[in-house]
Every structure is written in C-alpha cells, then in structure tokens.
C-alpha cells in the first residue's frame, strides 16, 4: 500500500492536474453544504442511538429534579447579583428577621 500511495502521488505530480482553488466562492459554498449535511447526518445518528437513554420529561421524578436544579441556580444567581451590587444580606440574628422567619415557616 505504501508503494501504491507513492505511485499515485508521482502520477499526480507528473500529470500536473490543478487542484481546485479552495478560496473560490463556489468551492467554499459546496464545502459548507457538504459539511452541514454530514454534521446533520451525524447528529441524527447520535440522537437515534441515545434515544433510549434520554429521560422522560413528563416523569414526576425528572420534574422534581428539574425544579431543584433550577432553584439552586436561581439562588446562586441572586447571591451573585447581591454580591456584585454591594448590597448586604440582612442580619439573620436580628429579632425582626427571626420573627418573620418563624412566621413564614409556620405556614408550611
């Protein structure tokens, strides 16, 4: 196989065939079209293979997990915004904050 490759390269050099200009607009457009078709094929193939692995989004456990993840992220985002804005968190040991906390928790 090494000899065949050598022979083919030698023939290409001797025949002096021009390769297409890779910067030409029509070549670029064709390249993009071929690449996008292949990437779509690969994506559809991957989705078909992993379809069994995908969770059922209507399942109660998945929805509960989704809510927990979203609430954790929202808390992180809010704390980050408070930190960036320079606002301080309320003193959790203050009497009025403790009273409000107890009142809210008693409702649940």
Chimera marker file (.cmm) of the C-alpha trace (Angstrom):
<marker_set name="trace">
<marker id="1" x="0.000" y="0.000" z="0.000" r="1" g="1" b="0" radius="0.5"/>
<marker id="2" x="2.941" y="2.338" z="0.571" r="1" g="1" b="0" radius="0.5"/>
<marker id="3" x="4.100" y="1.783" z="-2.995" r="1" g="1" b="0" radius="0.5"/>
<marker id="4" x="0.602" y="2.476" z="-4.365" r="1" g="1" b="0" radius="0.5"/>
<marker id="5" x="0.498" y="5.777" z="-2.477" r="1" g="1" b="0" radius="0.5"/>
<marker id="6" x="3.943" y="6.697" z="-3.810" r="1" g="1" b="0" radius="0.5"/>
<marker id="7" x="2.905" y="5.771" z="-7.337" r="1" g="1" b="0" radius="0.5"/>
<marker id="8" x="-0.340" y="7.786" z="-7.125" r="1" g="1" b="0" radius="0.5"/>
<marker id="9" x="1.455" y="10.859" z="-5.798" r="1" g="1" b="0" radius="0.5"/>
<marker id="10" x="4.050" y="10.545" z="-8.538" r="1" g="1" b="0" radius="0.5"/>
<marker id="11" x="1.330" y="10.302" z="-11.208" r="1" g="1" b="0" radius="0.5"/>
<marker id="12" x="-0.436" y="13.375" z="-9.827" r="1" g="1" b="0" radius="0.5"/>
<marker id="13" x="2.786" y="15.355" z="-9.958" r="1" g="1" b="0" radius="0.5"/>
<marker id="14" x="3.592" y="14.222" z="-13.469" r="1" g="1" b="0" radius="0.5"/>
<marker id="15" x="0.109" y="14.861" z="-14.861" r="1" g="1" b="0" radius="0.5"/>
<marker id="16" x="0.203" y="18.408" z="-13.450" r="1" g="1" b="0" radius="0.5"/>
<marker id="17" x="-3.511" y="18.459" z="-12.810" r="1" g="1" b="0" radius="0.5"/>
<marker id="18" x="-4.610" y="21.573" z="-10.995" r="1" g="1" b="0" radius="0.5"/>
<marker id="19" x="-6.480" y="21.162" z="-7.805" r="1" g="1" b="0" radius="0.5"/>
<marker id="20" x="-9.470" y="23.480" z="-7.400" r="1" g="1" b="0" radius="0.5"/>
<marker id="21" x="-8.896" y="26.861" z="-5.802" r="1" g="1" b="0" radius="0.5"/>
<marker id="22" x="-10.125" y="26.328" z="-2.245" r="1" g="1" b="0" radius="0.5"/>
<marker id="23" x="-10.799" y="30.028" z="-1.779" r="1" g="1" b="0" radius="0.5"/>
<marker id="24" x="-13.200" y="30.275" z="-4.727" r="1" g="1" b="0" radius="0.5"/>
<marker id="25" x="-16.753" y="31.177" z="-3.709" r="1" g="1" b="0" radius="0.5"/>
<marker id="26" x="-18.421" y="28.188" z="-5.372" r="1" g="1" b="0" radius="0.5"/>
<marker id="27" x="-15.941" y="25.746" z="-3.809" r="1" g="1" b="0" radius="0.5"/>
<marker id="28" x="-16.463" y="27.300" z="-0.354" r="1" g="1" b="0" radius="0.5"/>
<marker id="29" x="-20.255" y="27.103" z="-0.748" r="1" g="1" b="0" radius="0.5"/>
<marker id="30" x="-20.071" y="23.453" z="-1.829" r="1" g="1" b="0" radius="0.5"/>
<marker id="31" x="-17.745" y="22.648" z="1.063" r="1" g="1" b="0" radius="0.5"/>
<marker id="32" x="-20.098" y="24.212" z="3.594" r="1" g="1" b="0" radius="0.5"/>
<marker id="33" x="-23.094" y="22.392" z="2.110" r="1" g="1" b="0" radius="0.5"/>
<marker id="34" x="-21.302" y="19.026" z="2.267" r="1" g="1" b="0" radius="0.5"/>
<marker id="35" x="-20.092" y="19.640" z="5.829" r="1" g="1" b="0" radius="0.5"/>
<marker id="36" x="-23.519" y="20.742" z="7.076" r="1" g="1" b="0" radius="0.5"/>
<marker id="37" x="-25.183" y="17.682" z="5.515" r="1" g="1" b="0" radius="0.5"/>
<marker id="38" x="-22.623" y="15.396" z="7.171" r="1" g="1" b="0" radius="0.5"/>
<marker id="39" x="-22.957" y="17.104" z="10.561" r="1" g="1" b="0" radius="0.5"/>
<marker id="40" x="-26.755" y="16.758" z="10.341" r="1" g="1" b="0" radius="0.5"/>
<marker id="41" x="-26.381" y="13.075" z="9.497" r="1" g="1" b="0" radius="0.5"/>
<marker id="42" x="-24.027" y="12.546" z="12.443" r="1" g="1" b="0" radius="0.5"/>
<marker id="43" x="-26.385" y="14.383" z="14.823" r="1" g="1" b="0" radius="0.5"/>
<marker id="44" x="-29.424" y="12.387" z="13.713" r="1" g="1" b="0" radius="0.5"/>
<marker id="45" x="-27.426" y="9.167" z="14.064" r="1" g="1" b="0" radius="0.5"/>
<marker id="46" x="-26.302" y="10.107" z="17.586" r="1" g="1" b="0" radius="0.5"/>
<marker id="47" x="-29.846" y="11.049" z="18.662" r="1" g="1" b="0" radius="0.5"/>
<marker id="48" x="-31.194" y="7.776" z="17.302" r="1" g="1" b="0" radius="0.5"/>
<marker id="49" x="-28.575" y="5.801" z="19.254" r="1" g="1" b="0" radius="0.5"/>
<marker id="50" x="-29.142" y="7.692" z="22.501" r="1" g="1" b="0" radius="0.5"/>
<marker id="51" x="-32.920" y="7.928" z="22.302" r="1" g="1" b="0" radius="0.5"/>
<marker id="52" x="-33.305" y="5.148" z="24.856" r="1" g="1" b="0" radius="0.5"/>
<marker id="53" x="-31.008" y="6.974" z="27.278" r="1" g="1" b="0" radius="0.5"/>
<marker id="54" x="-32.959" y="10.254" z="27.205" r="1" g="1" b="0" radius="0.5"/>
<marker id="55" x="-35.173" y="10.693" z="30.295" r="1" g="1" b="0" radius="0.5"/>
<marker id="56" x="-38.947" y="11.050" z="30.070" r="1" g="1" b="0" radius="0.5"/>
<marker id="57" x="-39.513" y="14.759" z="30.735" r="1" g="1" b="0" radius="0.5"/>
<marker id="58" x="-43.069" y="14.155" z="31.931" r="1" g="1" b="0" radius="0.5"/>
<marker id="59" x="-41.914" y="11.843" z="34.726" r="1" g="1" b="0" radius="0.5"/>
<marker id="60" x="-42.537" y="13.269" z="38.212" r="1" g="1" b="0" radius="0.5"/>
<marker id="61" x="-39.008" y="12.475" z="39.417" r="1" g="1" b="0" radius="0.5"/>
<marker id="62" x="-37.461" y="14.267" z="36.456" r="1" g="1" b="0" radius="0.5"/>
<marker id="63" x="-39.693" y="17.293" z="37.035" r="1" g="1" b="0" radius="0.5"/>
<marker id="64" x="-38.759" y="17.375" z="40.745" r="1" g="1" b="0" radius="0.5"/>
<marker id="65" x="-35.081" y="17.189" z="39.875" r="1" g="1" b="0" radius="0.5"/>
<marker id="66" x="-35.546" y="19.957" z="37.323" r="1" g="1" b="0" radius="0.5"/>
<marker id="67" x="-37.161" y="22.220" z="39.906" r="1" g="1" b="0" radius="0.5"/>
<marker id="68" x="-34.353" y="21.554" z="42.400" r="1" g="1" b="0" radius="0.5"/>
<marker id="69" x="-31.657" y="22.314" z="39.843" r="1" g="1" b="0" radius="0.5"/>
<marker id="70" x="-33.434" y="25.483" z="38.709" r="1" g="1" b="0" radius="0.5"/>
<marker id="71" x="-33.952" y="26.725" z="42.262" r="1" g="1" b="0" radius="0.5"/>
<marker id="72" x="-30.318" y="26.086" z="43.151" r="1" g="1" b="0" radius="0.5"/>
<marker id="73" x="-29.189" y="28.018" z="40.080" r="1" g="1" b="0" radius="0.5"/>
<marker id="74" x="-31.583" y="30.884" z="40.761" r="1" g="1" b="0" radius="0.5"/>
<marker id="75" x="-30.293" y="31.132" z="44.331" r="1" g="1" b="0" radius="0.5"/>
<marker id="76" x="-26.712" y="31.164" z="43.072" r="1" g="1" b="0" radius="0.5"/>
<marker id="77" x="-27.574" y="33.831" z="40.523" r="1" g="1" b="0" radius="0.5"/>
<marker id="78" x="-29.327" y="36.021" z="43.118" r="1" g="1" b="0" radius="0.5"/>
<marker id="79" x="-26.447" y="35.739" z="45.597" r="1" g="1" b="0" radius="0.5"/>
<marker id="80" x="-24.009" y="36.640" z="42.835" r="1" g="1" b="0" radius="0.5"/>
<marker id="81" x="-26.085" y="39.709" z="41.871" r="1" g="1" b="0" radius="0.5"/>
<marker id="82" x="-26.291" y="40.827" z="45.503" r="1" g="1" b="0" radius="0.5"/>
<marker id="83" x="-22.561" y="40.425" z="45.900" r="1" g="1" b="0" radius="0.5"/>
<marker id="84" x="-21.852" y="42.417" z="42.729" r="1" g="1" b="0" radius="0.5"/>
<marker id="85" x="-24.286" y="45.203" z="43.624" r="1" g="1" b="0" radius="0.5"/>
<marker id="86" x="-22.720" y="45.617" z="47.070" r="1" g="1" b="0" radius="0.5"/>
<marker id="87" x="-25.977" y="45.138" z="48.974" r="1" g="1" b="0" radius="0.5"/>
<marker id="88" x="-25.571" y="43.307" z="52.238" r="1" g="1" b="0" radius="0.5"/>
<marker id="89" x="-27.669" y="40.377" z="53.289" r="1" g="1" b="0" radius="0.5"/>
<marker id="90" x="-29.904" y="41.054" z="56.309" r="1" g="1" b="0" radius="0.5"/>
<marker id="91" x="-28.635" y="40.103" z="59.741" r="1" g="1" b="0" radius="0.5"/>
<marker id="92" x="-30.231" y="36.704" z="60.342" r="1" g="1" b="0" radius="0.5"/>
<marker id="93" x="-29.877" y="37.041" z="64.120" r="1" g="1" b="0" radius="0.5"/>
<marker id="94" x="-31.934" y="40.254" z="64.282" r="1" g="1" b="0" radius="0.5"/>
<marker id="95" x="-35.204" y="39.884" z="66.215" r="1" g="1" b="0" radius="0.5"/>
<marker id="96" x="-37.458" y="41.074" z="63.392" r="1" g="1" b="0" radius="0.5"/>
<marker id="97" x="-35.819" y="38.725" z="60.878" r="1" g="1" b="0" radius="0.5"/>
<marker id="98" x="-36.167" y="35.768" z="63.274" r="1" g="1" b="0" radius="0.5"/>
<marker id="99" x="-39.836" y="36.585" z="63.842" r="1" g="1" b="0" radius="0.5"/>
<marker id="100" x="-40.505" y="36.835" z="60.115" r="1" g="1" b="0" radius="0.5"/>
<marker id="101" x="-38.682" y="33.550" z="59.523" r="1" g="1" b="0" radius="0.5"/>
<marker id="102" x="-40.781" y="31.724" z="62.118" r="1" g="1" b="0" radius="0.5"/>
<marker id="103" x="-43.999" y="33.184" z="60.705" r="1" g="1" b="0" radius="0.5"/>
<marker id="104" x="-43.109" y="32.062" z="57.156" r="1" g="1" b="0" radius="0.5"/>
<marker id="105" x="-42.019" y="28.594" z="58.285" r="1" g="1" b="0" radius="0.5"/>
<marker id="106" x="-45.160" y="28.064" z="60.339" r="1" g="1" b="0" radius="0.5"/>
<marker id="107" x="-47.267" y="28.451" z="57.190" r="1" g="1" b="0" radius="0.5"/>
<marker id="108" x="-45.680" y="25.280" z="55.795" r="1" g="1" b="0" radius="0.5"/>
<link id1="1" id2="2" r="1" g="1" b="0" radius="0.2"/>
<link id1="2" id2="3" r="1" g="1" b="0" radius="0.2"/>
<link id1="3" id2="4" r="1" g="1" b="0" radius="0.2"/>
<link id1="4" id2="5" r="1" g="1" b="0" radius="0.2"/>
<link id1="5" id2="6" r="1" g="1" b="0" radius="0.2"/>
<link id1="6" id2="7" r="1" g="1" b="0" radius="0.2"/>
<link id1="7" id2="8" r="1" g="1" b="0" radius="0.2"/>
<link id1="8" id2="9" r="1" g="1" b="0" radius="0.2"/>
<link id1="9" id2="10" r="1" g="1" b="0" radius="0.2"/>
<link id1="10" id2="11" r="1" g="1" b="0" radius="0.2"/>
<link id1="11" id2="12" r="1" g="1" b="0" radius="0.2"/>
<link id1="12" id2="13" r="1" g="1" b="0" radius="0.2"/>
<link id1="13" id2="14" r="1" g="1" b="0" radius="0.2"/>
<link id1="14" id2="15" r="1" g="1" b="0" radius="0.2"/>
<link id1="15" id2="16" r="1" g="1" b="0" radius="0.2"/>
<link id1="16" id2="17" r="1" g="1" b="0" radius="0.2"/>
<link id1="17" id2="18" r="1" g="1" b="0" radius="0.2"/>
<link id1="18" id2="19" r="1" g="1" b="0" radius="0.2"/>
<link id1="19" id2="20" r="1" g="1" b="0" radius="0.2"/>
<link id1="20" id2="21" r="1" g="1" b="0" radius="0.2"/>
<link id1="21" id2="22" r="1" g="1" b="0" radius="0.2"/>
<link id1="22" id2="23" r="1" g="1" b="0" radius="0.2"/>
<link id1="23" id2="24" r="1" g="1" b="0" radius="0.2"/>
<link id1="24" id2="25" r="1" g="1" b="0" radius="0.2"/>
<link id1="25" id2="26" r="1" g="1" b="0" radius="0.2"/>
<link id1="26" id2="27" r="1" g="1" b="0" radius="0.2"/>
<link id1="27" id2="28" r="1" g="1" b="0" radius="0.2"/>
<link id1="28" id2="29" r="1" g="1" b="0" radius="0.2"/>
<link id1="29" id2="30" r="1" g="1" b="0" radius="0.2"/>
<link id1="30" id2="31" r="1" g="1" b="0" radius="0.2"/>
<link id1="31" id2="32" r="1" g="1" b="0" radius="0.2"/>
<link id1="32" id2="33" r="1" g="1" b="0" radius="0.2"/>
<link id1="33" id2="34" r="1" g="1" b="0" radius="0.2"/>
<link id1="34" id2="35" r="1" g="1" b="0" radius="0.2"/>
<link id1="35" id2="36" r="1" g="1" b="0" radius="0.2"/>
<link id1="36" id2="37" r="1" g="1" b="0" radius="0.2"/>
<link id1="37" id2="38" r="1" g="1" b="0" radius="0.2"/>
<link id1="38" id2="39" r="1" g="1" b="0" radius="0.2"/>
<link id1="39" id2="40" r="1" g="1" b="0" radius="0.2"/>
<link id1="40" id2="41" r="1" g="1" b="0" radius="0.2"/>
<link id1="41" id2="42" r="1" g="1" b="0" radius="0.2"/>
<link id1="42" id2="43" r="1" g="1" b="0" radius="0.2"/>
<link id1="43" id2="44" r="1" g="1" b="0" radius="0.2"/>
<link id1="44" id2="45" r="1" g="1" b="0" radius="0.2"/>
<link id1="45" id2="46" r="1" g="1" b="0" radius="0.2"/>
<link id1="46" id2="47" r="1" g="1" b="0" radius="0.2"/>
<link id1="47" id2="48" r="1" g="1" b="0" radius="0.2"/>
<link id1="48" id2="49" r="1" g="1" b="0" radius="0.2"/>
<link id1="49" id2="50" r="1" g="1" b="0" radius="0.2"/>
<link id1="50" id2="51" r="1" g="1" b="0" radius="0.2"/>
<link id1="51" id2="52" r="1" g="1" b="0" radius="0.2"/>
<link id1="52" id2="53" r="1" g="1" b="0" radius="0.2"/>
<link id1="53" id2="54" r="1" g="1" b="0" radius="0.2"/>
<link id1="54" id2="55" r="1" g="1" b="0" radius="0.2"/>
<link id1="55" id2="56" r="1" g="1" b="0" radius="0.2"/>
<link id1="56" id2="57" r="1" g="1" b="0" radius="0.2"/>
<link id1="57" id2="58" r="1" g="1" b="0" radius="0.2"/>
<link id1="58" id2="59" r="1" g="1" b="0" radius="0.2"/>
<link id1="59" id2="60" r="1" g="1" b="0" radius="0.2"/>
<link id1="60" id2="61" r="1" g="1" b="0" radius="0.2"/>
<link id1="61" id2="62" r="1" g="1" b="0" radius="0.2"/>
<link id1="62" id2="63" r="1" g="1" b="0" radius="0.2"/>
<link id1="63" id2="64" r="1" g="1" b="0" radius="0.2"/>
<link id1="64" id2="65" r="1" g="1" b="0" radius="0.2"/>
<link id1="65" id2="66" r="1" g="1" b="0" radius="0.2"/>
<link id1="66" id2="67" r="1" g="1" b="0" radius="0.2"/>
<link id1="67" id2="68" r="1" g="1" b="0" radius="0.2"/>
<link id1="68" id2="69" r="1" g="1" b="0" radius="0.2"/>
<link id1="69" id2="70" r="1" g="1" b="0" radius="0.2"/>
<link id1="70" id2="71" r="1" g="1" b="0" radius="0.2"/>
<link id1="71" id2="72" r="1" g="1" b="0" radius="0.2"/>
<link id1="72" id2="73" r="1" g="1" b="0" radius="0.2"/>
<link id1="73" id2="74" r="1" g="1" b="0" radius="0.2"/>
<link id1="74" id2="75" r="1" g="1" b="0" radius="0.2"/>
<link id1="75" id2="76" r="1" g="1" b="0" radius="0.2"/>
<link id1="76" id2="77" r="1" g="1" b="0" radius="0.2"/>
<link id1="77" id2="78" r="1" g="1" b="0" radius="0.2"/>
<link id1="78" id2="79" r="1" g="1" b="0" radius="0.2"/>
<link id1="79" id2="80" r="1" g="1" b="0" radius="0.2"/>
<link id1="80" id2="81" r="1" g="1" b="0" radius="0.2"/>
<link id1="81" id2="82" r="1" g="1" b="0" radius="0.2"/>
<link id1="82" id2="83" r="1" g="1" b="0" radius="0.2"/>
<link id1="83" id2="84" r="1" g="1" b="0" radius="0.2"/>
<link id1="84" id2="85" r="1" g="1" b="0" radius="0.2"/>
<link id1="85" id2="86" r="1" g="1" b="0" radius="0.2"/>
<link id1="86" id2="87" r="1" g="1" b="0" radius="0.2"/>
<link id1="87" id2="88" r="1" g="1" b="0" radius="0.2"/>
<link id1="88" id2="89" r="1" g="1" b="0" radius="0.2"/>
<link id1="89" id2="90" r="1" g="1" b="0" radius="0.2"/>
<link id1="90" id2="91" r="1" g="1" b="0" radius="0.2"/>
<link id1="91" id2="92" r="1" g="1" b="0" radius="0.2"/>
<link id1="92" id2="93" r="1" g="1" b="0" radius="0.2"/>
<link id1="93" id2="94" r="1" g="1" b="0" radius="0.2"/>
<link id1="94" id2="95" r="1" g="1" b="0" radius="0.2"/>
<link id1="95" id2="96" r="1" g="1" b="0" radius="0.2"/>
<link id1="96" id2="97" r="1" g="1" b="0" radius="0.2"/>
<link id1="97" id2="98" r="1" g="1" b="0" radius="0.2"/>
<link id1="98" id2="99" r="1" g="1" b="0" radius="0.2"/>
<link id1="99" id2="100" r="1" g="1" b="0" radius="0.2"/>
<link id1="100" id2="101" r="1" g="1" b="0" radius="0.2"/>
<link id1="101" id2="102" r="1" g="1" b="0" radius="0.2"/>
<link id1="102" id2="103" r="1" g="1" b="0" radius="0.2"/>
<link id1="103" id2="104" r="1" g="1" b="0" radius="0.2"/>
<link id1="104" id2="105" r="1" g="1" b="0" radius="0.2"/>
<link id1="105" id2="106" r="1" g="1" b="0" radius="0.2"/>
<link id1="106" id2="107" r="1" g="1" b="0" radius="0.2"/>
<link id1="107" id2="108" r="1" g="1" b="0" radius="0.2"/>
</marker_set>
